[in-house]
Amino acid sequence: MAYTYSSSSAAPVGSQYCVCRVELSVSCQNLLDRDVASKSDPFCVLLLEVNEKWTEVIKYTLDPVWKPFTVPLQSLCNGDIEKPIKIVCHDYDNDGGHDFIGEFQTTAIKLCEAHDGLSVEFDCINPKKQKKKRSYKNSGVIIIKSCKITRDYSFLDYILGGCQLMFTVGIDFTASNGNPRDASSLHHINPMGTNEYLSALWSVGQIIQDYDSDKLFPALGFGAQLPPDWKVSHEFAINFNPTSPFCSGVEGIIEAYSSCLPHIRFYGPTNFSPIINHVARFAAQATQQQTAGQYFTLLIITDGVISDMDETRHAIVQASKLPMSIIIIGVGNADFSAMEFLDGDNRMLRSHTGEEASRDIVQFVPFREFRNAPKETLAKAVLAELPQQVVDYFKSHNLPPIKAEGV
């Protein structure tokens, strides 16, 4: 299918929405030895606005190199990069009576001079020793090896910054669903005008459509024979317009779904990989973006066991590298253990060749657990992991919101 996705920008992100973090790498040289029988066990403390941030304790050394650590800019200096902050060095004692070695005062902006291989050095000063001895220089040197202030954007930051969630629906039309004219079929539309497929579409679609400005969504079907030659397709537009499979909002998807039911023959098998690869092709184009402009979400509604499990696993592993997530809603009472396997909550999914997914992008929810619950409950469960998946992708690729103020 040859078509493109559109996008537009939303309101800009204000700095008040973002969390800024300071990433620090600290070491010392020639610290004053405060232990009699051995060398000191030094650690550093950042005195924050409301509490303290400790480095780890390194045993028996006067030249410690601590692991890099991160503190919120707000906690460090109330967001004011020119406000004085203090770093204190101690010799650790098990009884809690840690021996003071020295300290220095600086600002976040001064710490940030340590970057690109350039370090910033500060004398570690013990004020009492400094007053007593004219010859006193320091109690060692504290070295800031690197300091970087980064923006820790939230899901809301990306959405308000103009990111579009490109929503695609995939619907299972395999024979295991039953004849839609039969009341026992999962695709049978009851006198109330609904079924489990429609309920799932309404619950999720009504929320996610608000994250796409044009509200035009591709709606695809799989597992059915199509007229006029009745060949099986696992990737067809349910509006029967292969060059423009878009439906206007959730209402448009439901209208196209209801209209196509009498014109197709349910068949099989239940193959997921074609529709996953279909969306992945467009998500791959979005990897060229320089900002967080587009993220693709595929909602698959299905009733049964996957027939192309190896191909599906491979498709998901490849899609995990892209700005893309997959939501699977299982309708009916089938065995959905295979779907649980694809949802990598407890361990990262691997393809049949052993390649591991870059991240967890699949969320599976069985509809039967929500049949008697409010629609909002199903939507909450289905969309629970999507915000963090969006953040994780853009963060790992260092992509800021389209509209975001600098630090």
C-alpha positions as CSV (number, residue, x, y, z in Angstrom):
1,M,0.0,0.0,0.0
2,A,1.5,3.3,-1.0
3,Y,0.4,6.0,1.4
4,T,1.9,8.4,3.8
5,Y,1.2,9.6,7.3
6,S,0.5,13.2,8.0
7,S,1.6,15.1,11.1
8,S,1.2,18.6,12.6
9,S,2.5,20.4,15.6
10,A,0.7,21.1,18.9
11,A,1.3,23.6,21.7
12,P,5.0,24.2,22.7
13,V,6.5,22.7,25.8
14,G,7.3,25.2,28.6
15,S,10.3,24.7,30.7
16,Q,8.1,24.1,33.8
17,Y,7.0,20.8,32.4
18,C,10.5,19.3,32.1
19,V,12.7,17.7,34.7
20,C,16.4,18.7,34.4
21,R,19.0,16.3,35.8
22,V,22.7,16.9,36.5
23,E,25.0,14.0,35.7
24,L,28.3,14.2,37.6
25,S,31.5,12.2,37.5
26,V,33.7,13.0,40.5
27,S,37.2,11.8,41.8
28,C,39.8,13.0,44.3
29,Q,43.6,13.1,44.5
30,N,45.8,13.2,47.6
31,L,43.1,13.3,50.2
32,L,44.2,13.8,53.8
33,D,44.4,10.4,55.5
34,R,42.0,10.4,58.5
35,D,42.6,6.7,59.5
36,V,45.4,5.7,61.8
37,A,45.9,2.1,60.9
38,S,44.9,2.3,57.2
39,K,44.0,4.7,54.5
40,S,40.7,6.6,54.6
41,D,37.4,5.3,53.2
42,P,36.3,8.4,51.4
43,F,32.9,9.4,50.1
44,C,31.4,12.7,48.9
45,V,28.2,14.4,49.8
46,L,26.3,17.0,47.7
47,L,24.3,19.2,50.0
48,L,20.9,19.5,48.2
49,E,18.1,21.9,48.8
50,V,16.1,19.4,51.0
51,N,18.4,16.5,51.6
52,E,21.8,15.0,50.6
53,K,23.2,12.9,47.8
54,W,26.0,10.5,48.8
55,T,28.5,8.8,46.5
56,E,29.4,5.3,47.4
57,V,32.2,4.7,49.9
58,I,35.5,3.5,48.5
59,K,37.7,1.6,50.9
60,Y,41.3,2.3,51.7
61,T,42.3,5.0,49.2
62,L,43.3,8.6,49.1
63,D,42.6,8.8,45.3
64,P,39.0,7.7,45.0
65,V,37.1,7.6,41.7
66,W,33.4,7.4,42.3
67,K,30.8,6.0,39.9
68,P,28.9,8.7,38.0
69,F,25.6,9.8,39.6
70,T,22.6,11.9,38.8
71,V,20.7,14.5,40.8
72,P,17.7,16.6,39.8
73,L,18.7,20.2,39.1
74,Q,15.8,21.4,41.2
75,S,17.1,19.5,44.2
76,L,20.6,20.6,43.6
77,C,20.1,24.4,43.3
78,N,16.3,25.0,43.0
79,G,16.8,25.3,39.3
80,D,19.2,28.2,39.6
81,I,22.5,27.2,37.9
82,E,24.3,30.2,39.5
83,K,23.2,29.5,43.1
84,P,26.0,28.4,45.4
85,I,26.2,24.6,46.2
86,K,28.5,22.7,48.5
87,I,30.3,19.4,48.1
88,V,31.7,17.8,51.2
89,C,34.2,14.9,51.5
90,H,34.3,12.5,54.5
91,D,36.1,9.5,55.8
92,Y,33.5,6.8,56.5
93,D,33.2,5.2,59.9
94,N,30.9,2.3,60.7
95,D,29.6,4.0,63.9
96,G,28.3,6.9,61.8
97,G,30.8,9.4,63.2
98,H,32.3,10.1,59.8
99,D,35.5,12.2,59.8
100,F,35.4,15.5,57.9
101,I,38.1,15.8,55.3
102,G,37.2,19.0,53.5
103,E,34.7,20.8,51.3
104,F,34.3,23.4,48.6
105,Q,31.6,25.6,47.3
106,T,30.7,26.2,43.6
107,T,27.8,26.6,41.2
108,A,26.2,24.3,38.7
109,I,27.3,26.5,35.9
110,K,30.9,26.2,37.1
111,L,30.6,22.4,37.4
112,C,29.4,22.3,33.7
113,E,32.8,23.6,32.6
114,A,33.8,19.9,32.9
115,H,32.9,18.4,29.6
116,D,34.5,17.0,26.4
117,G,37.5,15.7,28.3
118,L,38.1,18.8,30.3
119,S,38.1,18.5,34.1
120,V,37.5,21.1,36.7
121,E,39.5,21.0,39.9
122,F,38.7,22.4,43.4
123,D,40.7,22.5,46.6
124,C,39.2,20.3,49.2
125,I,39.3,22.7,52.2
126,N,39.1,22.1,55.9
127,P,38.3,25.6,57.3
128,K,39.6,24.8,60.8
129,K,43.0,23.7,59.4
130,Q,43.0,26.6,57.1
131,K,42.7,29.0,60.0
132,K,45.3,27.3,62.2
133,K,48.1,26.9,59.6
134,R,49.4,29.5,57.3
135,S,51.1,26.9,55.2
136,Y,47.9,24.9,54.7
137,K,46.9,24.6,51.1
138,N,44.2,21.9,51.0
139,S,43.2,18.5,52.2
140,G,43.3,17.1,48.7
141,V,41.9,18.0,45.3
142,I,38.4,17.2,44.2
143,I,38.1,16.7,40.4
144,I,34.9,17.1,38.5
145,K,35.6,14.8,35.5
146,S,32.4,15.6,33.8
147,C,29.1,17.5,34.4
148,K,26.2,17.6,32.1
149,I,22.7,19.0,32.5
150,T,20.1,17.0,30.6
151,R,16.4,17.4,30.1
152,D,14.4,14.4,31.3
153,Y,11.3,14.8,29.1
154,S,8.0,13.1,30.1
155,F,5.3,11.6,27.8
156,L,3.4,14.9,28.2
157,D,6.4,16.9,27.2
158,Y,6.6,15.0,23.9
159,I,2.8,15.3,23.2
160,L,2.6,19.0,24.0
161,G,5.8,19.4,22.0
162,G,4.1,18.3,18.9
163,C,4.6,14.5,18.7
164,Q,1.9,12.6,16.8
165,L,0.8,9.1,17.8
166,M,0.2,7.5,14.5
167,F,-2.6,5.0,15.3
168,T,-3.2,1.9,13.1
169,V,-5.8,-0.8,13.8
170,G,-5.5,-4.5,12.7
171,I,-8.6,-6.7,12.9
172,D,-8.6,-10.5,12.9
173,F,-11.1,-11.9,10.3
174,T,-10.1,-15.6,10.6
175,A,-12.7,-18.4,10.5
176,S,-12.2,-19.2,14.2
177,N,-14.2,-16.1,15.0
178,G,-17.3,-17.7,13.6
179,N,-19.8,-16.6,11.0
180,P,-20.8,-13.0,11.8
181,R,-24.4,-13.8,10.9
182,D,-24.4,-16.3,13.8
183,A,-25.1,-14.9,17.3
184,S,-22.3,-17.0,18.7
185,S,-19.7,-15.3,16.5
186,L,-17.3,-12.8,18.0
187,H,-18.0,-10.6,15.0
188,H,-21.7,-10.7,15.4
189,I,-23.1,-7.3,16.0
190,N,-25.8,-7.7,18.7
191,P,-29.1,-5.7,19.0
192,M,-27.2,-3.1,21.1
193,G,-25.0,-2.5,18.1
194,T,-21.8,-3.9,19.6
195,N,-19.5,-7.0,20.1
196,E,-16.1,-7.5,21.7
197,Y,-14.2,-6.2,18.7
198,L,-16.3,-3.0,18.7
199,S,-16.0,-2.6,22.5
200,A,-12.2,-2.9,22.3
201,L,-12.1,-0.4,19.4
202,W,-14.2,2.2,21.3
203,S,-12.4,1.8,24.6
204,V,-8.9,2.3,23.2
205,G,-9.6,4.4,20.1
206,Q,-11.5,7.1,21.8
207,I,-8.5,7.9,24.0
208,I,-5.6,7.4,21.5
209,Q,-7.3,9.4,18.7
210,D,-6.8,12.6,20.8
211,Y,-3.1,12.3,20.3
212,D,-3.3,12.6,16.5
213,S,-4.4,16.0,15.2
214,D,-6.0,14.8,11.9
215,K,-7.6,11.7,13.4
216,L,-7.2,9.8,10.2
217,F,-6.3,6.2,11.0
218,P,-5.4,3.2,8.7
219,A,-7.6,0.3,9.6
220,L,-6.4,-3.1,8.3
221,G,-7.8,-6.6,8.3
222,F,-6.1,-10.0,8.1
223,G,-7.1,-13.6,7.7
224,A,-10.0,-13.2,5.2
225,Q,-10.7,-14.0,1.6
226,L,-11.5,-10.9,-0.5
227,P,-13.6,-10.4,-3.5
228,P,-13.5,-10.7,-6.5
229,D,-10.9,-13.5,-6.7
230,W,-11.3,-14.6,-3.0
231,K,-7.6,-14.8,-2.3
232,V,-6.6,-14.7,1.4
233,S,-5.1,-11.5,2.6
234,H,-3.3,-10.7,5.8
235,E,-2.9,-7.0,5.1
236,F,-6.0,-5.4,3.5
237,A,-7.8,-2.1,4.0
238,I,-11.2,-2.7,5.6
239,N,-12.6,0.3,3.6
240,F,-11.4,-1.6,0.4
241,N,-9.3,1.4,-0.7
242,P,-5.7,0.1,-0.7
243,T,-4.2,3.5,-1.6
244,S,-6.0,5.3,1.2
245,P,-6.9,3.0,4.0
246,F,-7.6,5.9,6.4
247,C,-10.8,6.1,8.5
248,S,-11.9,9.3,10.1
249,G,-11.7,8.8,13.8
250,V,-13.0,5.8,15.8
251,E,-16.4,6.3,14.2
252,G,-14.9,5.9,10.8
253,I,-13.1,2.7,11.7
254,I,-16.3,1.2,13.1
255,E,-18.3,2.2,10.1
256,A,-15.7,0.6,7.7
257,Y,-15.6,-2.5,9.9
258,S,-19.4,-2.9,9.9
259,S,-19.6,-2.3,6.2
260,C,-16.9,-4.8,5.2
261,L,-18.3,-7.8,7.2
262,P,-20.9,-8.9,4.6
263,H,-18.4,-8.7,1.8
264,I,-15.5,-10.9,3.0
265,R,-15.1,-14.6,3.8
266,F,-13.5,-15.5,7.1
267,Y,-10.6,-17.8,6.5
268,G,-7.1,-18.1,7.9
269,P,-4.4,-18.7,9.2
270,T,-3.8,-16.1,11.9
271,N,-0.7,-14.3,10.7
272,F,0.5,-11.2,12.6
273,S,3.8,-10.5,10.9
274,P,2.5,-9.0,7.7
275,I,0.5,-6.3,9.5
276,I,3.4,-5.6,12.0
277,N,5.8,-5.3,9.1
278,H,3.4,-3.0,7.3
279,V,3.4,-0.5,10.2
280,A,7.1,-1.0,10.7
281,R,7.8,0.3,7.2
282,F,6.4,3.7,8.1
283,A,8.0,3.7,11.5
284,A,11.3,3.1,9.8
285,Q,10.9,6.2,7.7
286,A,10.4,8.2,11.0
287,T,13.8,7.1,12.3
288,Q,15.2,9.9,10.1
289,Q,13.5,12.6,12.3
290,Q,15.7,14.9,14.2
291,T,13.1,15.6,16.9
292,A,10.3,13.5,18.5
293,G,7.7,14.0,15.7
294,Q,6.1,10.7,15.2
295,Y,5.5,7.5,17.1
296,F,3.5,4.6,15.7
297,T,1.0,2.5,17.6
298,L,-0.5,-0.7,16.2
299,L,-3.6,-2.1,17.9
300,I,-4.3,-5.7,17.0
301,I,-7.6,-7.3,18.0
302,T,-7.6,-11.0,17.7
303,D,-9.4,-14.1,18.9
304,G,-6.9,-16.9,18.6
305,V,-3.5,-18.5,18.5
306,I,-0.8,-17.0,16.2
307,S,0.0,-19.2,13.2
308,D,3.3,-17.5,12.2
309,M,4.9,-17.2,15.6
310,D,8.5,-17.3,14.4
311,E,7.9,-14.6,11.8
312,T,5.9,-12.5,14.4
313,R,8.7,-12.8,16.9
314,H,11.2,-11.6,14.3
315,A,9.0,-8.8,13.2
316,I,8.6,-7.6,16.8
317,V,12.3,-7.7,17.5
318,Q,13.0,-5.6,14.5
319,A,10.2,-3.2,15.3
320,S,11.6,-2.7,18.8
321,K,14.4,-0.6,17.2
322,L,11.8,1.7,15.7
323,P,9.4,4.4,17.1
324,M,6.7,1.9,17.4
325,S,4.5,0.0,20.0
326,I,2.1,-2.9,19.6
327,I,-1.0,-3.4,21.6
328,I,-2.8,-6.8,21.4
329,I,-6.3,-7.3,22.7
330,G,-7.5,-10.9,22.9
331,V,-11.2,-11.3,22.5
332,G,-13.1,-14.5,23.2
333,N,-12.0,-17.4,25.4
334,A,-9.1,-18.9,23.5
335,D,-5.7,-19.9,25.0
336,F,-3.7,-16.7,24.9
337,S,-0.5,-18.0,26.4
338,A,1.3,-17.2,23.1
339,M,0.3,-13.5,23.4
340,E,1.6,-13.4,27.0
341,F,4.9,-14.7,25.6
342,L,5.1,-11.8,23.2
343,D,4.5,-9.3,26.0
344,G,8.1,-8.9,27.4
345,D,7.2,-7.7,30.9
346,N,9.2,-10.5,32.7
347,R,12.0,-11.1,30.1
348,M,13.0,-9.6,26.9
349,L,11.6,-11.2,23.8
350,R,13.9,-13.0,21.4
351,S,13.5,-13.9,17.8
352,H,13.7,-17.6,16.7
353,T,17.3,-16.8,15.7
354,G,18.2,-15.7,19.2
355,E,18.3,-11.9,18.5
356,E,17.0,-10.0,21.5
357,A,14.5,-7.1,21.3
358,S,15.9,-3.7,22.0
359,R,13.1,-2.9,24.3
360,D,9.6,-4.2,25.3
361,I,7.1,-2.8,22.9
362,V,4.2,-5.2,23.3
363,Q,1.3,-4.9,25.7
364,F,-1.3,-7.8,25.7
365,V,-4.6,-7.6,27.5
366,P,-7.3,-10.3,27.4
367,F,-10.7,-8.6,26.9
368,R,-12.5,-11.3,29.0
369,E,-11.0,-9.8,32.2
370,F,-12.8,-6.5,31.5
371,R,-16.2,-7.6,30.1
372,N,-18.1,-6.4,33.1
373,A,-15.8,-3.4,33.8
374,P,-16.2,0.2,32.7
375,K,-14.7,0.9,29.3
376,E,-12.2,3.3,31.0
377,T,-10.8,0.3,32.9
378,L,-9.9,-1.6,29.7
379,A,-8.4,1.5,28.1
380,K,-6.3,2.1,31.2
381,A,-4.9,-1.4,31.2
382,V,-4.3,-1.4,27.4
383,L,-2.5,1.9,27.4
384,A,-0.6,1.5,30.7
385,E,2.8,0.9,29.1
386,L,2.6,3.1,26.0
387,P,3.7,6.4,27.6
388,Q,6.9,4.9,29.0
389,Q,7.6,3.1,25.7
390,V,7.3,6.4,23.9
391,V,9.6,8.1,26.4
392,D,12.2,5.3,26.3
393,Y,12.5,5.3,22.6
394,F,13.0,9.1,22.2
395,K,15.3,9.2,25.2
396,S,17.5,6.4,23.9
397,H,17.8,8.2,20.6
398,N,18.4,11.7,22.2
399,L,15.4,13.1,20.4
400,P,13.9,16.2,22.1
401,P,10.3,17.4,21.6
402,I,9.7,19.3,18.4
403,K,9.1,22.4,20.4
404,A,11.1,22.6,23.6
405,E,12.9,25.4,25.3
406,G,16.7,25.1,26.0
407,V,18.1,24.7,29.5
